[in-house]
Each structure stands twice: as structure tokens, then as C-alpha cells.
Amino acid sequence: MSSHFQIDTHDGTPDTDSRKYSDVFYGQIYIQSKEKIGCDSISLLLNSDGAPVFKSSKYSVWPLTCAVAELPSKTRFSADCMIVCGLWCGLWCGRDKPAFDMFLKNFVSEMQELKDTGITYRDGRGLQHTCKVQVLQVIADLPAKALLLNHLQYNGNYGCSRCLHPGKRLESGARVYPYECGHHSRTSASVEEHAHLAVLQRKPVFGVKGKSTLSRIVQVPESFPLDYMHGVLEGVFKSLLNFWFDSQYHQYNFYLGNYRREIESELLAIQVPHEFNRKPRSLNDLKFFKATELHHFMMYYMLPVLLPYMPHNQYHHFAILVTAMRKLLSAPSSEEVHTAGLLLDCFVRENSHLY
């Protein structure tokens, strides 16, 4: 989303007067954390997700990894810069998902100590410094996020981690969240209260099953962002692609499967710039698409290719999503963030009428 950043070491935060939100440094949680524990502190972005060990078994590995937010964005998530938080406390292998209280216990205890007392070191001149370390954000897909939050899954009653929308269960068994106003947002105070009641009543309260182990070191749910990769690319956009090309929707006017050969021909004929690591590939491989490929398809390929084939209302609706994402991915100002929010509100509101 952004290029390298030069962090001013005298105050630890970039100049926010420009109101350009191009990286995590400009977020309110980051700024407040620097004011609270010091400008020389290190901020970590935590991630955990399950990965199958073997194709023919249910065994999975759950690594617990961290990236350093103060590193330049282009190298922040490279393999050389990622931190695996210990094999015995940061790696879970088994048939079932981790028991997160046990899985995170040692990691959380160590992070509390690093946040409170920090690491003491001497620089090249022999001067002593103390550097504190804290977890700034927790990034995960919806199933992993529910486990980390100690929350019901997204397909359960009150499964949304951001607000108190109960959702609606369809005949197919899927749960959807129709566009409705008036549902309160979750806050740290409300989540703590619901967790306390859930423990007393021994059942979930507004989707909260109990206190999250991570609540000792991060704000819940504020430190669990709705990220672009999981929420938009692998969530909304992939769902749209399924609506357009999955034959189970052949009776609807938004179905584009009848033009699949022509659309694929145009996609495969695109000559991509050298900055793109992958060329467009067949829609038959959709389930194997990486997030980078989905990003290229959504932001660059699909709007010009689909113009002759897609109904006007659906095309305009998709264009709204692309426009909003383009604003948010290009160092937006406060005004542009507000505009993108209005566009996304319109996109969500119209979605149920078109699909």
C-alpha cells in the first residue's frame, strides 16, 4: 500500500498534519501507543493461521508470527524479517484447532514483560537505552480471528466481530448480514462486559464466549482490523467472481458464464507490466488464486474486460468497489477516506438488491 517511510526518531511518529493515511503509522492506535509507552518502542503485527501438514490428513500447523511495524512496508513481511514466536509456544500441530488459552499463554506473558519493562541495551557510544515492545494489531482470517477473540464463528449468531448485528440464517444454512442501520459497534468495554456475563452464564453473550487471552496485551476488538486481503480480495471479490462464473447461478441476470470463453480470451491476452509477478490465468484456477492475483484482477483487469458483457447495474456496482479501494490504497487524505467510506456504504447497501 505504500512506499518506504522515514520515521523521525526524535518523536517516533510521522507528521500527521498532512492527513495522508498511507501506513499503520498514521492510525490512531499507533499514535496513542507511541504517546503511552515511548517513541523508541517497537510495534508488532501478530498473525496466526492454520496450514495443513499433509494433503491426505486433518493435521495442521498453527504458527504464531510477528512483523515489525517500524520496518519499511516493502520488507516488513519478507521471510527474513518475520519473527516466529518460539516453536514450543508459537507452533501448534494436531488434528484439532489450538486451545488458544494454552497456545498463547507463554507468548502473552512474555509480551506483557516486554511492554512493561522492555529490553535494555547500550548503543555504540556506550549509552544505555530501554526499548519496549508491544503488539499493535492482530491480523487473521475470520475462522482464526474468532478463535483468537474467543468469539463465535462468523456463521454463528452475532458472529460479527465489529458490531452487534445478529445476522440472518438462510435456508441453505449460510448466515448473512443484511444492510441495516442502528446496530451498535463493539467496544473494549462492551466486549469485556459480555465476556464476563458469558463466563457467569456459561453460554455466549452477543457472540462472545469468554475473555480473550490476547486482551491482556491488545485492545479488543479495536486491534483486530478488517484487512484488505481477507476482507476484500479473498472475501467480497472472490464471492463476486463466484456469482459471475459459477454455473449454479446460471438463471440470474448477473451470470456471465455464457461469455466465459470471450472473457478468458481477453484476460489471457493482456500483456502485464514487468512489475507484476504473475500473468493472468484461467478462471478455472480461481480457487488457487493468490491474493496478489486477485488484487490485479480486481484493480486492473476486470473493469475494462467486463464492460461489453456485464449488465449496467452490476458493472456500476463493481466500479464503486474498485473506486473505493483505489482511494484507500493510494495514501488517502482524511477527505478521501470519508469519500471511500460513503462509496463502500453504497456498495454494501446495493449488494442485496443485485445479487
Salt bridges, closest charged atoms under 4 A:
ASP8 OD2 - HIS10 NE2 2.42
ASP23 OD2 - ARG76 NH2 2.79
GLU70 OE2 - LYS34 NZ 3.14
ASP123 OD2 - ARG125 NH2 3.95
ASP123 OD2 - HIS129 NE2 2.81
GLU180 OE1 - HIS165 NE2 3.55
GLU180 OE1 - HIS183 NE2 2.76
ASP227 OD2 - HIS230 ND1 2.93
GLU264 OE2 - ARG260 NE 3.61
GLU275 OE2 - HIS274 NE2 3.69
GLU293 OE2 - ARG281 NE 2.74
ASP345 OD2 - ARG349 NH1 2.85
GLU350 OE2 - ARG349 NE 3.89
